[in-house]
């Protein structure tokens, strides 16, 4: 009987011959236990100070600013950096306003924007002011950097009023005791147009209008230029119009952080006071070369040399002479000698050379990008001279030192270079490699 009840029943109806399943008894419903709540981690609350140093809660990255320069002294401040990156974690824009204090010129502030829309295009805007003397504005634009198109074009407009420049006289052995100070006010408009014959070869034209006002110095306990040297050429207002033509050969594998290849620039130019294509102010000729050899996956040997001659001069302003000193290399301009301030030595012709070993010591993430920290011991040598017959490798000034660089590939390099020369230690900070 129990077996029959358990078996399925078949219908005898002619209209319905489907299998009928009897209803199954329902299990009694019992009360289920209440779900146990899962604790959600709550971030520790930020106090008013630490929230500014957490990228998740701060509107910018606060970066302490310590700028040391043998001419400008020590500047202390705070940079408020905002980074914009692309999906590859490459920086495409940097906004970095700051507030600062300099013992010579008081409290100041800057606004900065550096933009890297593509490997082929860059632009920047920088403006700043201090309580006393100093003002600056710099706008730059560059396209065709990769030289994959027929033309490469760059332009810049600069206004700069600086109270720190020094002048020690003219010659390769000017003494430290001859130090003077002047205020340098400059307005510059420059354009460069390059015809790319191939990826490596380029014909480059540089046109520049440069107006310089050399005014009395303002630094205490340093003699002004005119009080020691009198009204030499260059004091007061001078207008320079430069036309320069260059042949460029460039095989570097990267324009910002090269690891191998060379770049050579041979140039000649004429400068006048009235804008006509002549040499009524001076003529120039020179060569600038730099080379890079990878020694290991994290190590690059970098070298640079520059030789500049002025075949003709006509009451040439002292600031237009060939100069060495400071932390940066400018083709056709001042060359690095990182144990001395900018423009430490001036004369008609100049030679300089540098070698440094760039080694990546660590890599880490900063906000949304990767940062390499690089250590770079270096040696700089250089001299100025008045006669083209002078052998440029004699009586060289020598500097040894070490550089520290933070690299956010592919566009950004920040550096601190510490050099030691015959006049002591000099420290330089800035953007981009010295060469």
C-alpha positions in Angstrom: 0.0 0.0 0.0 2.7 2.4 0.9 4.6 1.4 -2.3 1.5 2.2 -4.4 1.1 5.5 -2.8 4.6 6.4 -3.5 4.4 5.5 -7.2 3.2 8.0 -9.9 -0.4 7.6 -11.1 -1.3 7.3 -14.8 -4.4 9.0 -16.1 -7.0 6.9 -17.9 -8.4 9.8 -19.7 -8.2 9.7 -23.5 -7.7 13.6 -23.6 -4.8 13.6 -21.2 -2.1 10.9 -21.2 0.6 13.0 -19.5 2.4 11.9 -16.4 0.9 13.3 -13.3 3.1 14.0 -10.3 1.3 14.1 -7.0 2.0 17.1 -4.8 5.0 16.7 -2.5 4.7 17.5 1.2 6.3 20.9 2.1 9.0 21.1 4.7 8.1 23.2 7.6 9.6 26.8 7.3 11.8 27.6 10.1 13.3 31.0 11.1 16.7 31.6 9.4 19.5 33.2 11.4 20.1 36.9 10.8 23.0 37.7 8.6 26.2 38.7 10.4 27.2 42.2 9.3 30.7 42.4 7.6 32.7 45.3 9.0 33.7 47.9 6.3 37.2 49.4 6.8 37.1 53.1 7.5 40.2 55.1 6.6 41.9 56.8 9.4 40.8 60.4 9.6 43.3 63.0 8.3 44.3 65.9 10.4 44.7 69.3 8.9 48.3 68.7 8.0 48.5 65.1 6.7 45.6 65.5 4.3 47.7 67.9 2.2 50.4 65.2 1.8 48.0 62.4 0.7 47.4 62.3 -3.1 44.0 60.9 -2.5 42.8 63.9 -0.5 45.1 66.7 -1.5 44.2 68.9 -4.5 48.0 69.2 -5.3 51.3 67.7 -4.3 53.2 70.0 -1.9 56.9 70.0 -2.7 59.4 71.9 -0.6 61.5 74.2 -2.7 65.1 74.8 -1.9 67.0 76.5 -4.7 70.7 77.2 -4.1 72.8 79.3 -6.6 76.2 80.9 -6.1 74.8 84.2 -7.4 71.2 84.1 -6.1 71.8 82.7 -2.7 69.4 80.2 -1.1 65.7 80.5 -2.0 63.1 78.7 0.2 59.5 78.1 -0.8 56.7 75.6 -1.5 55.7 74.3 -4.9 52.1 73.2 -5.3 52.3 70.6 -8.1 49.4 69.2 -10.0 50.1 66.4 -12.5 48.0 65.2 -15.4 48.9 61.8 -17.0 47.7 59.7 -19.9 46.7 56.0 -19.7 50.4 55.0 -20.1 51.2 56.9 -16.9 53.2 59.5 -18.8 53.0 63.1 -17.7 51.1 65.3 -20.2 50.8 68.5 -18.1 52.4 70.0 -15.0 51.0 73.0 -13.1 53.4 74.2 -10.4 52.7 77.6 -8.8 54.8 78.5 -5.8 55.4 80.9 -3.0 59.0 81.6 -1.9 61.4 83.8 0.0 64.8 85.1 -1.2 67.0 87.0 1.2 68.0 89.5 -1.6 64.6 90.2 -3.1 62.0 89.2 -0.5 58.7 87.3 -0.9 57.7 86.1 -4.4 55.4 83.9 -6.3 55.4 82.1 -9.7 52.8 80.4 -11.9 54.0 77.6 -14.2 52.4 75.4 -16.8 54.4 72.8 -18.8 52.4 70.9 -21.4 53.4 67.8 -23.4 50.5 67.0 -25.7 52.6 64.5 -27.7 56.2 63.5 -28.3 56.2 65.9 -31.3 54.8 69.0 -29.4 55.5 70.9 -26.2 54.7 74.3 -24.8 55.2 76.2 -21.5 54.2 79.4 -19.7 56.1 80.7 -16.7 55.5 84.0 -14.9 56.8 85.3 -11.6 57.4 88.4 -9.4 59.3 89.2 -6.2 58.9 92.1 -3.8 62.0 93.8 -5.1 63.7 94.1 -8.5 62.9 90.7 -10.1 60.2 89.9 -12.6 59.9 87.3 -15.3 57.7 85.9 -18.1 58.6 83.1 -20.5 56.3 81.6 -23.2 57.7 78.8 -25.4 56.2 76.6 -28.1 57.8 73.8 -30.1 56.4 71.4 -32.8 58.0 68.9 -35.1 60.4 67.8 -32.3 60.7 64.2 -33.7 61.7 65.5 -37.1 59.4 63.0 -38.8 57.8 65.8 -40.9 59.4 68.3 -43.3 59.5 71.2 -40.9 60.3 71.8 -37.3 59.3 75.1 -35.7 59.8 76.6 -32.3 59.3 80.1 -30.8 59.7 81.9 -27.5 59.0 85.3 -26.0 60.9 86.2 -22.8 60.9 89.1 -20.4 63.3 88.8 -17.5 64.6 91.3 -14.9 67.2 89.8 -12.7 69.2 91.4 -9.9 71.8 88.7 -9.4 74.2 88.7 -12.4 77.9 89.2 -11.7 80.8 90.6 -13.8 84.5 90.1 -13.0 86.1 91.7 -16.1 87.2 90.1 -19.4 89.7 87.3 -19.6 90.4 83.7 -18.4 92.1 84.8 -15.2 89.8 87.4 -13.8 90.1 87.4 -10.0 87.3 86.7 -7.5 88.1 90.0 -5.8 86.9 91.9 -9.0 83.3 90.8 -8.5 80.6 93.3 -9.3 76.9 93.2 -9.6 74.4 94.6 -12.1 70.7 94.4 -12.8 69.9 92.7 -16.1 66.7 93.4 -17.9 66.0 91.5 -21.1 63.3 91.3 -23.7 63.8 88.4 -26.2 61.7 87.2 -29.2 63.2 84.1 -31.0 62.0 81.8 -33.8 63.7 78.7 -35.1 62.7 77.0 -38.4 64.2 73.6 -39.3 64.1 72.0 -42.7 64.4 68.2 -42.1 66.3 66.6 -44.9 66.0 63.3 -43.1 65.3 62.0 -39.6 69.0 62.8 -38.7 69.9 65.8 -40.9 68.4 69.2 -40.5 69.1 72.8 -41.8 68.2 75.2 -39.1 67.6 79.0 -39.1 67.5 81.0 -35.9 66.3 84.6 -35.8 66.4 86.5 -32.5 65.7 90.1 -31.4 67.3 90.8 -28.1 67.1 94.0 -26.1 69.2 94.2 -23.0 69.3 97.0 -20.3 72.3 96.8 -18.0 71.3 98.8 -14.9 73.0 99.5 -11.6 73.3 96.6 -9.2 71.2 96.4 -6.0 73.0 93.8 -3.8 74.5 95.0 -0.6 78.3 94.7 0.0 78.9 94.0 -3.7 80.2 96.9 -5.9 78.1 97.8 -8.9 79.6 97.2 -12.4 80.0 100.8 -13.4 81.7 101.8 -10.1 84.6 99.5 -10.9 84.7 99.1 -14.7 83.1 102.3 -15.9 80.7 102.7 -18.9 82.0 99.7 -20.8 80.2 98.5 -24.0 77.0 96.8 -22.9 76.1 99.2 -20.1 72.8 100.9 -20.7 70.5 99.7 -23.5 71.7 97.6 -26.4 69.7 96.0 -29.2 70.9 92.8 -30.9 69.4 91.2 -34.0 70.9 87.8 -34.7 70.6 85.6 -37.8 72.2 82.2 -37.4 72.3 79.2 -39.8 73.1 75.7 -38.6 73.7 72.2 -39.9 72.4 69.6 -37.4 73.1 65.9 -37.3 71.2 64.1 -34.6 71.0 60.3 -34.1 69.9 60.3 -30.4 67.3 57.7 -29.5 65.4 60.2 -27.3 65.3 64.0 -27.2 64.8 64.4 -23.4 66.4 61.3 -21.9 68.9 60.0 -24.5 70.7 56.7 -23.9 72.7 56.4 -27.1 73.5 58.4 -30.3 75.1 61.8 -31.0 74.1 65.3 -31.8 76.4 67.7 -33.7 75.6 71.3 -34.6 77.9 73.4 -36.8 76.7 77.1 -37.0 77.6 80.5 -38.2 75.8 83.8 -37.6 75.8 87.5 -37.9 74.5 90.1 -35.4 73.6 93.7 -35.9 72.0 96.6 -34.1 69.5 97.4 -36.8 68.1 94.1 -38.1 69.9 94.1 -41.4 71.5 90.8 -42.4 75.1 91.9 -41.6 77.8 91.7 -39.0 77.8 95.3 -37.8 77.8 94.0 -34.2 79.7 90.7 -34.5 80.0 87.5 -36.5 80.2 84.0 -35.0 81.2 80.4 -35.9 81.2 77.4 -33.7 80.5 73.7 -33.1 78.5 72.0 -30.4 78.6 68.2 -29.9 77.1 65.7 -27.4 77.3 61.9 -27.4 75.8 59.1 -25.3 77.0 55.5 -24.8 74.9 52.9 -22.8 77.4 51.0 -20.6 74.7 48.9 -18.9 70.9 48.7 -18.7 70.9 51.4 -16.0 74.1 53.3 -16.9 74.9 55.9 -19.6 78.1 57.8 -20.3 77.3 61.3 -21.6 79.8 63.8 -23.0 79.5 67.3 -24.4 81.9 69.9 -26.0 81.4 73.4 -27.4 83.8 75.7 -29.2 82.8 79.2 -30.2 84.7 81.9 -32.1 83.8 85.6 -32.9 85.8 86.4 -36.1 84.7 90.1 -36.1 83.5 92.4 -33.3 82.5 96.1 -33.2 82.2 97.6 -29.7 80.7 94.3 -28.6 78.6 94.3 -25.3 80.3 92.3 -22.6 77.3 90.1 -22.2 77.4 89.1 -25.9 81.0 87.7 -25.6 81.6 84.0 -25.3 81.0 82.9 -21.7 81.4 79.9 -19.4 80.0 79.3 -15.9 76.7 78.1 -14.4 74.7 74.9 -14.9 73.3 75.0 -18.4 74.5 74.7 -22.0 73.1 77.0 -24.7 74.1 76.4 -28.3 76.0 79.5 -29.3 75.7 80.9 -25.8 77.0 80.3 -22.3 78.4 76.8 -21.4 78.4 74.9 -18.1 81.2 75.2 -15.5 79.3 73.9 -12.5 81.7 75.2 -9.8 81.1 78.8 -10.7 78.1 81.2 -11.3 76.7 82.0 -14.7 79.0 84.2 -16.8 82.0 83.8 -14.5 84.4 84.1 -17.4 84.0 86.2 -20.5 86.1 86.7 -23.6 86.0 86.7 -27.4 86.2 82.9 -27.8 85.5 79.9 -25.6 85.9 76.2 -25.2 84.1 73.9 -22.7 83.7 70.1 -22.3 81.8 67.9 -19.8 81.6 64.2 -19.0 79.1 62.6 -16.6 78.1 59.0 -15.7 74.3 58.8 -15.4 73.3 55.8 -13.3 69.7 55.0 -12.3 69.8 54.0 -8.6 66.1 53.4 -7.9 62.6 53.6 -9.5 59.3 54.2 -7.7 55.8 55.4 -8.3 54.7 59.0 -7.5 51.0 59.6 -7.7 50.1 58.4 -11.3 53.6 58.2 -12.9 56.9 56.4 -12.6 60.0 58.3 -11.3 63.6 57.2 -11.8 66.2 58.6 -9.5 69.6 59.1 -11.1 73.1 59.7 -9.7 75.6 61.4 -12.0 79.2 62.2 -11.0 80.6 64.7 -13.5 83.7 66.6 -14.6 83.5 70.0 -16.4 86.5 71.9 -18.0 86.5 75.2 -19.9 88.3 78.4 -20.7 87.9 81.7 -22.6 90.5 83.3 -24.8 91.0 86.5 -26.9 92.9 85.1 -30.0 91.8 82.5 -32.4 95.4 81.2 -32.5 95.2 80.2 -28.8 95.2 76.4 -28.2 91.9 75.9 -26.4 93.0 73.0 -24.2 95.5 75.0 -22.2 94.9 76.7 -18.9 91.5 75.0 -18.3 89.3 75.6 -15.3 88.3 72.3 -13.8 85.2 71.4 -11.8 84.2 68.0 -10.3 80.9 67.2 -8.7 77.8 65.0 -8.6 74.3 65.4 -9.9 71.0 64.1 -8.7 68.2 63.8 -11.2 64.5 62.8 -11.0 63.2 61.6 -14.3 59.5 61.1 -15.2 59.8 59.6 -18.7 59.4 60.6 -21.5 59.4 64.4 -21.1 60.5 65.6 -17.6 63.9 65.8 -16.0 64.5 67.8 -12.8 68.1 68.1 -11.5 70.3 69.2 -8.6 74.0 69.5 -9.5 76.7 70.2 -6.9 80.1 71.2 -8.3 83.4 72.1 -6.7 85.9 74.4 -8.3 88.8 76.7 -7.3 86.3 79.2 -5.7 84.4 76.6 -3.6 81.1 74.8 -3.9 78.2 75.8 -6.2 74.7 74.2 -6.4 72.3 74.5 -9.3 68.7 73.3 -9.7 66.4 73.3 -12.7 64.5 71.5 -15.4 66.1 69.3 -18.2 69.7 68.0 -18.4 72.6 70.5 -18.4 73.3 69.2 -21.9 
